[in-house]
């Protein structure tokens, strides 16, 4: 059982930056693809960005392209999401997730059902 704990959320003004971090409880983390999702009130959980376990391939949503960057440190069992140029529409609870299955198609890393473990979420609020 992998435990994921997010941190780094908070309140920021539009145009500002935040860095989210997710710590995993096991070394097997380095064999898992990791993703970030977000969910705003009344909306479905939405894919943000993901990173493969082996070649560092990154998948991202068009809405965050050029603003958000995912990275991982396998030595520290952590994955981060650097969020710049934040907008009010980025306001949501952000979740990190781990996928234990390898998918040859990046499509699968964009959907929540592909992930086996989830963190508890961290709130990000962007004021206008």
Steps between C-alpha positions, in 0.01 A plus 500: 500500500651830388417809700518838330502828689466833323614834634556854380149620427370836610358835399673702231413796282451463128835501323676349799669165547471196724697178522319185598684197628394139539693256718465126451544244774681232301809467288290320239380851420782522249329229292169687480380770267382798703224741419337815630127553477273772630137532592304820535165514686222349291739377232655167409856418584721642226840388371779755544835337430677164523853364479611151406712289730780410261572755228362812662240545229253770599133529415309820567160656457474782249364727771831494689744484210785743548393582857529178702796262516509154654822346627602203709789412728519122528775520761263690731178325393341832410321658208443873467274729303635849442210731418571841352277774359210369702148592401176501703380203293790297642324504836435139606608221726814347349571130531808297419457143387711195419444259213654154550413377150713593202298642210648533154253773415509832677121510484475276803707731719241771443210313659448449875404133472857415391640598841510264796599727788391852586599762749253685719523820295618853566294815443622763255308826490584773252343840563433749223 
